[in-house]
Amino acid sequence: MWGGLRGYHQLAVIGQALAGLLEADPETSYLRRLQGQVERALSRNQALAQDLAQTYTWLKRIAACLRYPPRSFALTDLTGAQVQQDMKQLLRQFQPDFRRYPAQAALHGAWHRLWRTVGPDLLPCYDLPGLPPDNLKLESFFGRLRCHQRRISGRKSTRALRDLGHYQVLFSAENETELLDQLRQVPLATYQAQRHRLAEAEAPRQFLHRLHRRPLQTMTQLIDQHTARRSALATATSCAAAEATPLISLSPDQISSAHPLEAPQLSQDNCLERPGPHPIVIPKQAQTRPFLVTTPTSQPPPLLDAF
């Protein structure tokens, strides 16, 4: 899921998202270390990614020569001989450097070998109208039947389809009323409970799908959630510390006699306020340490008595 050229592009987008963390906060140090590892991985695999990109371009040219998938091309007046001629011409044009580009060298060997062995078997679908170039739809249909059998039986084996599979193939509702009657056999509460369990089970896979398909948006959302969570935790921690800190009230005369004015050693949260004749509120842990007396420009806060 994370390998190949797409994985390299996703890693590059993740590196761009991590590069937006400009704040030098201790709590984001691990993100900055992750950014360095991502940049190192990108620099090491840059040449290989370019080789894979060129190989992918040739794969798309092969698919276009075969007119695959059919829904993307108009197959009118197209014969197997014409496709064979176009493929041989494309084979002659593809001459990569085998030493410098290992991915293109592997494609060159596999392409020539497969076209020599199974190439003639791919051409009749262009000469016979209605013949699909593959059996993917049929395999997908049987795959859904096998998946359904595993879900209802809880077993990996699907041998029961040998006896009852043809009935499941023929089963279908004749009208909308019959289909609704079949759906209403399951109670609504049971259906909602099962849907909730299914949503919880699918949450990790959906997250990986979003990170795989939209890495930039997903990483941006994760970083925003991380920043909001840090802010909420910091606010909760400061509020808890303020509530747990006991406060005492002293008059200006008591403070001047007990604590001489020295160089400020307290943090901003532990500063003392001296608004004239009003009592001064100081933290209890600051009684034995030097403090700073400041005069506010607005009305002082209400007196907090802890005793």
Secondary structure, DSSP 8 states (H G I E B T S, - for coil): ---HHHHHHHHHHHHHHHTT-----GGGHHHHHHHHHHHHHHHHTHHHHHHHHHHHHHHHHHHHHTT-SGGGS--TT--HHHHHHHHHHHHHH----TTT-HHHHHHHHHHHHHHHHHGGGGSHHHHSTT--S--HHHHHHHHHHHHHHHHHH--S--TTHHHHHHHHHH---SSHHHHHHHHTTS-HHHHHHHHHHHHHHHHHHHHHHHHHH-HHHHHHHHHHHHHHHHHHHHHHHHHHHHHHS-EEEE-HHHHHHHS---S--S-GGG-EE--TTS-EEEEGGGTTS---EE--SS---------
